[in-house]
Amino acid sequence: MKKVRFLLIMTRLMLGFVMIAIANNYFAYVRLVLVLLMILGLLTDIFDGIIARKVGVSSEKLRRMDSQVDLVFWLCVGWCTWLLNPEIIRDHKYAIISIFVMEGLTYVFSILKFGKETCTHAILSKLWGVTLLVAFVSMIGFGHAGIPFFLAVFFGIVGHIDVYLIIYFLPKWTHDVPSSYHAYLIREGKTIKRHRWFNG
């Protein structure tokens, strides 16, 4: 089952590059195909987590790999959005740059403190992932940013602040920390409960 989870993670990685190749060759139903592939990528993320929780094959190495592949996958989706709707990216460039800077800072802060990248899989970050999906469906599928984009930026900012606080509170590196409150409890030497649906 660990191999199945690894294959699901690698499938998500490949889907990102396949989407870019498709977006570079515009055809009648390219938007629909890209949205379906994006949803398929999200499903691989959901099912690799289900497998981990059901059979206990979660490990630090797989969790870190999962986080990095998630980042690459969403970057590929963002690149597809640029290829199909460059005007949307240009019109919202400052908000997008802000999110990129905040994401980069999570790596800087975590590496400076722990010597490795962050891997929190926090609940607010997962909520940001949901709003990203909705925003990209709107932009890629319909060429529209609007409220879905605003919500993705809002939860992106809130989620990154939560991760900064997690890094600050944690006394040592660990993965799967649901929130900054849980990180504070860890610092105080208390046991935290990780939700089986959100961390695994």
N, C-alpha and C positions, 0 to 999 in steps of 0.2 A: 504493500500500500504506500510505502514511502516513495517507491519508484513511480507510482501513479500520481502522487502529489507533485513530484519533480516534473513529470511529463506535462501536467496541467500548467505549472508555472512556465515551462519552456514554450508551451503552446501559446500562452498569453504574450510572451516575448515575440514570437514569430508573427502572431497576428498583427502586432503593431507595425512591423516592417511591411507585411503584406498590404496593410491598409494604405501606407504611403505609396507603394507601387501602384495600387489601384487608383488612388487620387491623382497620380501623375498621368494617368491615361483616361481622361474624361470620356464617359459614355452615358447613354440615356438614363440608366438607373444607378449611377455611381453613388448617389447620396443614400439611397435605400440600402445598397450593399454595404456601404461603410457603417451605417447605423446598426445593421444586423451583426456585422463583425465586431463592432464595439460592444454590443450586448453580449455576444458570445465570449469576448474577452472578460467581461465582468462575471459571467457565469463560471468561467474557469477559476476566477478568484474566489467566488463563493464556494464552489465545490471542493477546492483544495483545502479550504478552511473546515468544511464539514468532515472531510476525510481525517484531518488532523484531530478533530475533536472526538470523532467516533472511535478511532483505533489507536489514538495516542502516539502518532508518529511525528508530532511537532518537535522541532529542535532549533537551537539558536541559528545554526547554519541555514536551515530552510526558511526560518522566519526572516533572516536578513536578506536572503535571496529573493523572497517574496516581496519585501519592501522595495528593493532596487528594481525588480522587474515591473512593479506597479508604476514606479517613477518613469521608466523608459516607455511603458505602454501609453501612459497619459501624454507624455511628450510627443509620441508618434501621432496620437489623436489630435493634439494641438497643431502639429505640422500639417495634418490633413485639412484642418480648419483653415489654416493660412493658405493652402493651395486652392481651396474652393471659394473662400470668402476673405481675401486679403484686406478688404475694406473694413471688415469687422475688427480684425486685429489692429489695424492702423487707428481706428476710431477709439479703441480702448487700450492703447499701448501702455499708458501710464499705470493703469490698474493691473495689467498683465505683468509688467516689469516689477511692480511692487510684490506680487505673489512670487515671482522667480527669486527676487532678492530674499524674501522671507524664507523660502525653501532652502536657498543656499546657506542662509545663516543657521538653520537647524544643523546642517552638517558641520559648519565651522564651530559652533558652540559645543556640539557633542564630541567632535574629534579633539578639541582643545581640552575638554574635561575628562573624557574617558579613553581617548585614543582610537575610537571607532565611531562609525556613523550611528545615528539614532535609529531605533526600531521599536517605537512605542505602540503602534497600532491602536492609538487612542480612539475613543468613541467619537469625539468631535472630528477627528481626521477621517473616520469612516463616513460620518455625516457629510463632510466636505466632498468625499468621493461620490456620494449619491447626487449632490447638487452639481458636481462636475458632469456626471453622466447626463443629467437633465439638460444642462447648458449646452453640452456638445451635441446632443440629439437635436436641440433647437437650432444650433448654428450650422451643423453639417446637414441635417435633414431638411431644414426650412430656410436657412440663410438668415436667421433672426437671432439677435442677442437678447435684448430686453430684460425682463425680470429674471429669467433663469440665469443669465450671466451675472446680474447683480447679486443674486443669492449665492452663486458659486464664489464670487469674490468676497462677499461678507463672511461666509463660513470658512473660506480659505484663510482670511485674516484671523478670525477667532480661533480656528484650529491650530494655526501656527503659534499664536500666543500661548495656547495651552501646552504645546510641545516645548516651548522655551521654558515654561515654568516646571514642566516635568524634568527637563535636563537640570534645571537649577536645584530642584529639591532632591533628586536622587543622589544618595551617597556613593553609589557605584552603578556601573552600567548594568541594565537588565532590559529584557524585551517584554512586550505586552503589558504596558502600564495603561490602564483605562483612562486616567485623567490626571491632572496636576494634583488634585485632592488625594488621589491614591498614592502619588509619588511622595506627597507630604507625609502620609501615614507610614510609608516605607521608611522615610528618613527618621521618623519617630520610633522606629522599631516595632511597628504594629503589623499584623498580618492582614493582607488585603484579599478580597474575594474577586477573582476575575470571572466575568460573565462568560458562560460556555458558548454563547452565540456570537460574542464579539472578539474574544481572544483565544486563538488556537491555531 
